[in-house]
Amino acid sequence: MKREIKISDERPTGREVIVSFRNHGTLGLLKHGFIQFTLKEVIQEKGSRLIMDITGVKLIDSDSIDILNLLSRLGRKYDSVIWLRGVEPEVLELLALAKKYAVFDIQHVEPVNEEVA
């Protein structure tokens, strides 16, 4: 089965890009070079905001956490931020565990029931 992610570059608030991994089950697509390259380009635009909709993602592995951390570090360097939107309870629990051991650095994590302001 072919899976696709949707990247919207409409930037409704100036420098905001929304990437949807909705209902993919995992964030395994983050491991693909082209996707990493594209997301890095977004983050390296000074002051940008990358919103990743991960509603329906039930599993996040250590490689995906590493990639998110890389993007987060780049974000700090370029004054950009990453938001994880629609985080399922299972993934929220894994992220909390990763953060407890100082391996997870993304500050903006919104559970699946929360609305973005």
C-alpha positions as CSV (number, residue, x, y, z in Angstrom):
1,M,0.0,0.0,0.0
2,K,1.4,3.4,-1.0
3,R,1.4,6.0,1.8
4,E,1.7,9.7,1.3
5,I,2.2,12.6,3.6
6,K,0.7,16.0,2.9
7,I,2.8,19.1,3.1
8,S,1.0,22.3,3.0
9,D,3.2,25.3,2.2
10,E,0.4,27.8,2.1
11,R,1.8,29.5,5.2
12,P,-1.4,31.0,6.5
13,T,0.4,33.0,9.3
14,G,3.5,34.0,7.5
15,R,6.1,31.2,8.1
16,E,3.9,28.3,9.2
17,V,4.0,24.9,7.5
18,I,1.7,22.0,8.4
19,V,2.8,18.5,7.7
20,S,0.2,15.7,8.2
21,F,1.1,12.2,9.2
22,R,-2.6,11.6,10.1
23,N,-3.5,8.0,10.4
24,H,-0.2,6.6,9.2
25,G,0.2,4.5,12.4
26,T,3.9,5.4,12.8
27,L,6.3,8.2,12.0
28,G,8.5,5.8,9.9
29,L,8.2,8.2,6.9
30,L,10.5,10.6,8.8
31,K,13.4,8.2,8.0
32,H,13.2,9.0,4.3
33,G,15.9,11.3,3.1
34,F,13.6,13.5,1.0
35,I,11.2,14.1,3.9
36,Q,14.0,14.9,6.3
37,F,15.6,17.3,3.8
38,T,12.3,19.1,3.2
39,L,11.5,19.4,6.9
40,K,15.0,20.7,7.6
41,E,14.5,23.3,4.9
42,V,11.4,24.5,6.6
43,I,13.0,24.7,10.0
44,Q,16.1,26.6,8.7
45,E,13.9,29.4,7.5
46,K,14.3,31.8,10.4
47,G,11.3,32.2,12.6
48,S,9.3,29.4,10.9
49,R,6.8,27.2,12.7
50,L,6.5,23.5,11.6
51,I,3.2,21.9,12.8
52,M,3.2,18.1,12.5
53,D,-0.3,16.6,12.7
54,I,0.3,13.1,14.0
55,T,-3.3,12.2,14.8
56,G,-3.8,8.5,14.5
57,V,-0.1,7.7,14.9
58,K,0.1,5.0,17.6
59,L,3.8,4.2,17.5
60,I,6.9,6.4,17.6
61,D,10.3,4.7,17.6
62,S,13.7,5.9,18.7
63,D,14.8,6.8,15.2
64,S,11.8,9.1,14.9
65,I,12.5,10.7,18.2
66,D,16.1,11.3,17.1
67,I,14.9,13.0,13.9
68,L,12.4,15.1,15.9
69,N,15.3,16.1,18.2
70,L,17.5,17.0,15.3
71,L,14.8,19.2,13.9
72,S,14.2,20.8,17.3
73,R,17.9,21.6,17.7
74,L,17.9,23.2,14.2
75,G,14.8,25.1,15.3
76,R,16.6,26.7,18.2
77,K,19.5,27.7,16.0
78,Y,17.1,29.4,13.5
79,D,14.5,30.7,16.0
80,S,11.9,28.2,14.6
81,V,9.6,25.9,16.5
82,I,8.1,22.5,16.0
83,W,4.6,21.6,17.2
84,L,3.3,18.1,17.5
85,R,-0.5,18.2,17.1
86,G,-3.0,15.4,17.8
87,V,-0.7,13.3,19.9
88,E,-2.4,10.0,20.8
89,P,-2.2,8.8,24.4
90,E,0.2,5.9,23.5
91,V,2.6,8.3,21.8
92,L,2.2,10.9,24.6
93,E,3.3,8.3,27.1
94,L,6.4,7.4,25.0
95,L,7.3,11.1,24.6
96,A,6.9,11.7,28.3
97,L,9.3,8.8,29.0
98,A,11.8,10.0,26.5
99,K,11.6,13.5,28.0
100,K,12.2,12.1,31.5
101,Y,15.5,10.8,30.4
102,A,16.4,14.0,28.6
103,V,16.3,12.5,25.1
104,F,13.3,14.4,23.9
105,D,13.5,18.1,23.4
106,I,10.3,19.3,21.6
107,Q,8.4,21.7,23.9
108,H,5.1,22.0,22.0
109,V,3.1,18.7,22.3
110,E,-0.7,18.8,22.1
111,P,-2.8,15.8,22.9
112,V,-5.3,14.6,20.4
113,N,-8.3,16.3,22.1
114,E,-6.7,19.8,22.4
115,E,-7.3,22.6,19.9
116,V,-4.5,24.8,18.6
117,A,-4.8,28.4,19.5
